[in-house]
Amino acid sequence: MIDGFVHAYLHGRTPNPCVECNRTVKFEHLFAQAAEFDCEMLVTGHYARVRRVGSGYRLFRGVDRAKDQSYVLSMLDQRRLERLRFPVGEIEKHETRRIARRLGLRTAAKPESMDICFVGRRDYRQVLRELAPVSYRPGPVVDETGSPLGEHAGVATVTIGQRKGLGIAVGEPRFVVDVDPSTATVTVGPRSSLGVSRLDVDTWTWVDRPVPVGSSVEVQYRAHGHVAPAILDGSSVRFDEPQVAVAPGQTVALYDGDAVLGSGVITTTHR
């Protein structure tokens, strides 16, 4: 898990470790443990909903949209959804806390954490510095013509769409539009250069069955980001309108309203 996180950054990608943990670690171990206990159902505190629809199961956003976690669960399939339930997904977070207080649970007022579990309270850049010092090899910051503008502290310190902390001053805002880890080169450009019209995606997983090519879908590419209308074009996603600050390595989840259709991992972006 941690190796994959480091590997992604070393190759100029922006991973979502929570999705990958759910995909390859957390649920596999939880289901294995449930089998040892001879349990028929696995219940967790995720803010999402599972419902029986016809002969199968569907995954939906949680009722509390501000706490919705369906994005990080978008890799779940029928085999897993059949044995999963998310009861708090049916209520809002304040109601969950009220019930917890009534039951005297010590976690009723526990502060929320958005930390990556294996990073904890540290900055993820500290972990990368410790595990992959090469990611902190300084390199050039250039404009879109290749002209040098300055030097960065390492490719792990920048992400697509970043504006601040680049150590350059050119008189107008410049954003990271490309990261080339092979040469440690960071390219910056105006906000207009951040626009992405199409994504190439792999590692597709489907909640029920593959979405037909040419289907209209809603796309979410951040855990708590907005959704953008798009067309599924084979293994690619084509946005109706260009989106900004989309990076390879991110998970892209497809929705039909509140229903999750499936997800994949961005390999390449196109303007």
SULDA-V765893 format. One record per pair of residues at least 12 apart in sequence whose C-alpha atoms are under 10 Angstrom apart, sorted by sequence separation. I is the first residue (numbers start at 0). J is the second residue. D is the distance in whole Angstrom. If there is no record, write none. Layout:
# SULDA-V765893
I/J/D
I/J/D
This chain:
# SULDA-V765893
4/16/7
29/41/8
47/59/6
48/60/6
49/61/9
60/72/10
95/107/8
96/108/7
138/150/5
139/151/6
140/152/10
161/173/9
162/174/5
163/175/10
174/186/8
175/187/4
176/188/6
216/228/6
217/229/6
218/230/9
227/239/8
228/240/8
229/241/10
250/262/7
251/263/6
252/264/9
3/16/8
29/42/10
46/59/10
47/60/5
48/61/6
59/72/10
96/109/9
137/150/7
138/151/6
139/152/9
151/164/9
152/165/9
160/173/9
161/174/5
162/175/7
173/186/10
174/187/5
175/188/7
176/189/9
215/228/7
216/229/5
217/230/8
218/231/10
227/240/8
250/263/6
251/264/6
29/43/10
46/60/7
47/61/4
48/62/8
58/72/9
59/73/9
93/107/10
137/151/6
138/152/7
139/153/9
151/165/7
152/166/9
160/174/5
161/175/5
162/176/10
173/187/6
174/188/5
175/189/9
176/190/9
215/229/6
216/230/6
217/231/10
227/241/9
249/263/9
250/264/5
251/265/7
1/16/8
4/19/9
26/41/9
46/61/5
47/62/7
58/73/8
136/151/9
137/152/5
138/153/7
150/165/8
151/166/7
159/174/8
160/175/5
161/176/8
172/187/10
173/188/5
174/189/6
175/190/9
176/191/10
177/192/10
214/229/8
215/230/5
216/231/7
227/242/8
236/251/9
248/263/10
249/264/6
250/265/6
0/16/8
3/19/9
45/61/8
46/62/8
47/63/9
135/151/9
136/152/7
137/153/5
138/154/8
149/165/8
150/166/7
151/167/9
158/174/9
159/175/5
160/176/6
172/188/8
173/189/5
174/190/6
176/192/7
177/193/9
213/229/10
214/230/6
215/231/7
248/264/6
249/265/6
250/266/10
0/17/10
46/63/7
47/64/9
58/75/8
135/152/6
136/153/5
137/154/8
148/165/10
149/166/7
150/167/8
158/175/7
159/176/6
160/177/9
171/188/10
172/189/7
173/190/7
174/191/9
175/192/9
176/193/6
213/230/6
214/231/6
215/232/10
236/253/10
247/264/8
248/265/5
249/266/8
46/64/9
57/75/10
58/76/9
134/152/9
135/153/4
136/154/7
148/166/9
149/167/6
157/175/8
158/176/9
159/177/6
171/189/8
172/190/8
173/191/10
174/192/8
175/193/8
176/194/9
212/230/8
213/231/5
214/232/8
218/236/9
247/265/5
248/266/6
0/19/7
1/20/10
46/65/10
47/66/9
48/67/10
57/76/9
58/77/10
69/88/10
134/153/6
135/154/6
136/155/9
148/167/6
149/168/9
158/177/8
159/178/7
173/192/10
174/193/8
212/231/6
213/232/6
214/233/10
218/237/10
246/265/7
247/266/5
248/267/8
0/20/7
46/66/6
47/67/6
48/68/10
56/76/9
57/77/8
68/88/9
133/153/8
134/154/6
135/155/6
148/168/8
157/177/10
158/178/8
165/185/10
167/187/10
211/231/8
212/232/5
213/233/8
216/236/9
218/238/8
245/265/9
246/266/8
247/267/5
45/66/9
46/67/5
47/68/6
48/69/8
56/77/6
67/88/8
132/153/9
133/154/9
134/155/5
135/156/8
148/169/8
157/178/8
210/231/8
211/232/9
212/233/5
215/236/10
216/237/10
217/238/9
246/267/8
247/268/7
45/67/8
46/68/5
47/69/5
55/77/7
56/78/9
58/80/8
66/88/9
133/155/9
134/156/8
165/187/9
211/233/8
212/234/9
215/237/10
216/238/9
220/242/10
231/253/9
245/267/10
246/268/7
0/23/8
45/68/6
46/69/7
47/70/9
55/78/10
56/79/10
57/80/8
132/155/10
155/178/10
210/233/10
212/235/9
213/236/10
215/238/10
245/268/7
0/24/8
45/69/8
47/71/10
56/80/6
57/81/9
61/85/9
63/87/9
64/88/10
67/91/10
131/155/9
154/178/7
212/236/10
213/237/10
215/239/10
220/244/10
221/245/9
229/253/9
245/269/10
47/72/8
55/80/9
56/81/6
61/86/10
62/87/9
63/88/7
66/91/8
67/92/10
128/153/9
140/165/8
154/179/8
155/180/9
162/187/9
220/245/7
228/253/10
45/71/10
46/72/10
55/81/8
56/82/10
58/84/10
61/87/8
62/88/6
63/89/8
65/91/9
66/92/7
140/166/9
141/167/10
154/180/6
159/185/9
161/187/9
162/188/10
220/246/9
226/252/9
227/253/10
228/254/9
45/72/9
56/83/10
61/88/4
62/89/5
63/90/7
64/91/8
65/92/9
128/155/8
140/167/8
153/180/9
154/181/10
158/185/9
159/186/10
160/187/9
162/189/10
222/249/10
226/253/9
227/254/10
228/255/10
243/270/10
60/88/8
61/89/6
62/90/6
63/91/5
64/92/10
127/155/7
128/156/10
154/182/10
155/183/10
157/185/8
159/187/9
160/188/10
162/190/9
221/249/7
222/250/9
226/254/8
241/269/10
242/270/9
51/80/9
59/88/9
60/89/9
61/90/8
62/91/6
63/92/7
127/156/9
154/183/6
220/249/7
221/250/7
222/251/9
234/263/9
236/265/10
241/270/8
50/80/9
51/81/8
61/91/8
62/92/9
63/93/9
125/155/10
153/183/7
154/184/8
160/190/8
220/250/6
221/251/8
222/252/9
226/256/10
235/265/9
49/80/7
50/81/9
124/155/7
125/156/10
142/173/9
152/183/10
153/184/9
154/185/7
203/234/8
219/250/8
220/251/4
221/252/9
235/266/10
48/80/10
49/81/9
123/155/9
124/156/7
142/174/10
151/183/9
153/185/9
160/192/10
197/229/9
202/234/10
219/251/6
220/252/6
235/267/9
236/268/10
237/269/9
49/82/10
50/83/10
123/156/10
124/157/10
142/175/9
143/176/9
150/183/10
151/184/9
160/193/7
196/229/9
197/230/9
198/231/10
199/232/9
200/233/9
201/234/7
218/251/7
219/252/5
220/253/9
235/268/10
49/83/7
50/84/9
141/175/10
142/176/9
143/177/9
150/184/9
151/185/8
159/193/8
160/194/10
197/231/10
198/232/10
199/233/9
200/234/6
201/235/9
218/252/6
219/253/7
48/83/9
49/84/6
50/85/10
140/175/9
150/185/9
197/232/9
199/234/6
200/235/6
217/252/8
218/253/5
219/254/8
48/84/7
49/85/7
141/177/10
149/185/10
198/234/9
199/235/4
200/236/7
216/252/10
217/253/6
218/254/6
47/84/9
48/85/6
49/86/9
147/184/10
198/235/5
199/236/7
216/253/6
217/254/5
218/255/9
41/79/9
47/85/6
48/86/7
140/178/10
147/185/10
148/186/9
197/235/7
198/236/5
199/237/9
215/253/10
216/254/6
217/255/6
40/79/10
41/80/9
45/84/9
46/85/7
47/86/8
48/87/8
49/88/9
145/184/10
147/186/9
148/187/9
197/236/6
198/237/7
215/254/10
216/255/6
217/256/7
40/80/10
41/81/10
42/82/8
43/83/8
44/84/9
45/85/6
46/86/8
47/87/8
48/88/5
49/89/10
145/185/10
146/186/9
196/236/8
197/237/4
198/238/8
215/255/9
216/256/9
217/257/10
40/81/8
41/82/6
42/83/6
43/84/7
44/85/6
45/86/8
46/87/6
47/88/4
48/89/7
138/179/10
145/186/8
196/237/6
197/238/6
218/259/10
39/81/10
40/82/5
41/83/5
42/84/5
43/85/6
44/86/7
45/87/7
46/88/4
47/89/7
48/90/10
138/180/9
143/185/10
144/186/9
145/187/10
195/237/9
196/238/5
197/239/9
217/259/9
220/262/10
39/82/7
40/83/6
41/84/6
42/85/6
43/86/8
44/87/6
45/88/6
46/89/8
47/90/10
139/182/9
140/183/9
141/184/7
142/185/9
143/186/6
144/187/10
195/238/8
196/239/8
197/240/10
210/253/9
217/260/10
219/262/9
220/263/10
38/82/9
39/83/9
40/84/7
41/85/9
42/86/8
43/87/8
44/88/8
46/90/8
136/180/10
138/182/8
139/183/7
140/184/6
141/185/6
142/186/6
143/187/7
144/188/10
196/240/7
197/241/8
216/260/9
218/262/9
220/264/9
42/87/10
43/88/10
46/91/9
137/182/10
138/183/5
139/184/5
140/185/5
141/186/5
142/187/5
143/188/6
195/240/8
196/241/5
197/242/9
220/265/9
46/92/9
134/180/8
136/182/10
137/183/7
138/184/6
139/185/6
140/186/6
141/187/6
142/188/6
143/189/9
194/240/9
195/241/5
196/242/7
133/180/10
136/183/7
137/184/9
138/185/7
139/186/8
140/187/7
141/188/9
142/189/9
194/241/5
195/242/5
196/243/9
198/245/9
200/247/9
203/250/10
205/252/10
135/183/9
193/241/9
194/242/5
195/243/6
197/245/10
198/246/9
199/247/9
200/248/9
202/250/10
203/251/9
204/252/10
205/253/9
22/71/9
26/75/9
30/79/9
134/183/8
143/192/9
193/242/8
194/243/5
195/244/8
196/245/10
198/247/9
200/249/10
201/250/10
203/252/10
21/71/7
22/72/8
133/183/10
191/241/10
193/243/5
194/244/7
195/245/7
200/250/9
201/251/10
210/260/7
20/71/9
21/72/7
22/73/9
23/74/10
44/95/10
192/243/9
193/244/6
194/245/8
195/246/9
200/251/8
209/260/8
210/261/8
18/70/8
19/71/9
21/73/9
22/74/6
27/79/9
30/82/9
191/243/8
192/244/10
193/245/8
206/258/10
207/259/9
208/260/8
209/261/8
17/70/10
18/71/5
19/72/10
21/74/8
22/75/8
26/79/8
30/83/9
190/243/8
193/246/10
198/251/9
206/259/7
207/260/7
208/261/9
17/71/6
18/72/7
21/75/9
190/244/9
205/259/9
206/260/6
207/261/8
16/71/9
17/72/9
18/73/8
19/74/9
205/260/6
206/261/5
15/71/9
18/74/8
204/260/9
205/261/4
206/262/9
26/83/10
204/261/6
205/262/7
203/261/7
204/262/6
205/263/9
203/262/6
204/263/6
202/262/8
203/263/4
204/264/10
201/262/9
202/263/5
203/264/7
200/262/9
201/263/6
202/264/6
203/265/10
200/263/6
201/264/5
202/265/9
199/263/10
200/264/5
201/265/7
202/266/10
199/264/8
200/265/4
201/266/7
198/264/10
199/265/6
200/266/5
201/267/10
176/243/10
198/265/6
199/266/6
200/267/7
176/244/8
178/246/10
198/266/7
199/267/5
200/268/9
175/244/9
176/245/10
177/246/9
198/267/6
199/268/6
174/244/9
176/246/9
197/267/9
198/268/5
199/269/8
197/268/6
198/269/6
196/268/8
197/269/5
198/270/9
195/268/6
196/269/6
197/270/7
194/268/10
195/269/6
196/270/5
194/269/8
195/270/4
193/269/10
194/270/6
193/270/8
192/270/8
191/270/10
160/243/7
161/244/8
159/243/9
160/244/4
159/244/6
160/245/8
158/244/9
159/245/7
160/246/8
158/245/10
159/246/6
158/246/8
159/247/9
20/116/10
17/114/10
17/115/7
16/115/7
17/116/9
15/115/9
16/116/9
16/117/10
1/117/8
8/124/10
0/117/9
1/118/10
5/123/10
9/127/9
4/123/10
8/127/8
5/126/9
6/127/10
5/127/6
9/131/8
4/127/9
5/128/10
8/131/9
9/132/10
11/134/10
9/133/8
10/134/9
1/126/9
5/130/8
6/131/9
9/134/6
1/127/10
5/131/7
8/134/8
9/135/10
80/206/8
79/206/9
80/207/10
2/130/9
6/134/10
74/202/10
76/204/7
77/205/8
78/206/9
1/130/9
2/131/10
5/134/9
74/203/8
75/204/8
76/205/6
77/206/6
78/207/10
74/204/6
75/205/7
76/206/4
77/207/6
73/204/8
74/205/7
75/206/6
76/207/6
77/208/9
73/205/8
74/206/7
75/207/9
76/208/9
73/206/7
72/206/10
12/154/10
13/155/10
11/154/7
12/155/10
9/153/10
10/154/9
11/155/8
13/157/10
9/154/8
10/155/10
13/158/7
8/154/8
9/155/7
11/157/9
12/158/8
13/159/8
8/155/6
11/158/8
12/159/9
7/155/10
8/156/10
11/159/9
58/206/7
8/157/10
57/206/7
58/207/9
70/219/8
5/155/9
8/158/9
56/206/8
57/207/7
70/220/8
71/221/9
55/206/10
56/207/8
70/221/8
71/222/7
55/207/8
70/222/6
71/223/10
69/222/9
70/223/8
68/222/7
69/223/10
70/224/10
67/222/9
68/223/8
66/222/10
67/223/8
66/223/8
65/223/8
64/223/9
11/177/9
12/178/8
11/178/6
12/179/10
10/178/9
11/179/6
12/180/9
10/179/8
11/180/6
9/179/10
10/180/6
11/181/9
9/180/6
10/181/8
8/180/9
9/181/9
11/183/9
9/183/10
11/185/10
74/250/10
73/250/9
73/251/9
74/252/9
71/250/9
73/252/6
70/250/8
71/251/10
72/252/9
73/253/8
70/251/8
71/252/9
73/254/9
22/204/10
70/252/6
69/252/9
70/253/9
70/254/9
75/259/10
76/260/10
69/254/10
73/258/10
74/259/9
75/260/10
76/261/8
73/259/6
74/260/9
75/261/8
72/259/9
73/260/8
74/261/6
75/262/9
69/257/9
73/261/6
74/262/6
69/258/9
70/259/8
72/261/9
73/262/6
74/263/8
69/259/7
72/262/9
73/263/9
70/261/9
71/262/10
70/262/9
64/257/10
60/254/9
59/254/9
62/257/10
58/254/10
59/255/9
60/256/9
61/257/8
59/256/9
60/257/5
59/257/5
60/258/7
58/257/8
59/258/4
60/259/7
58/258/6
59/259/6
57/258/7
58/259/6
59/260/9
57/259/7
58/260/8
57/260/8
58/261/9
18/222/9
15/220/10
17/222/9
15/221/9
15/222/9
48/257/10
49/258/10
47/257/10
48/258/9
18/249/10
19/250/9
13/245/9
14/246/9
18/250/8
13/246/6
14/247/8
15/248/7
16/249/10
12/246/7
13/247/6
14/248/5
15/249/6
16/250/10
11/246/9
12/247/5
13/248/5
14/249/5
15/250/7
11/247/8
12/248/5
13/249/6
14/250/8
10/247/10
11/248/8
12/249/8
13/250/9
10/248/9
7/247/9
8/248/9
7/248/7
4/248/10
18/262/10
19/264/10
18/264/10
15/264/9
14/264/9
14/265/9
13/265/9
12/265/9
12/266/8
12/267/10
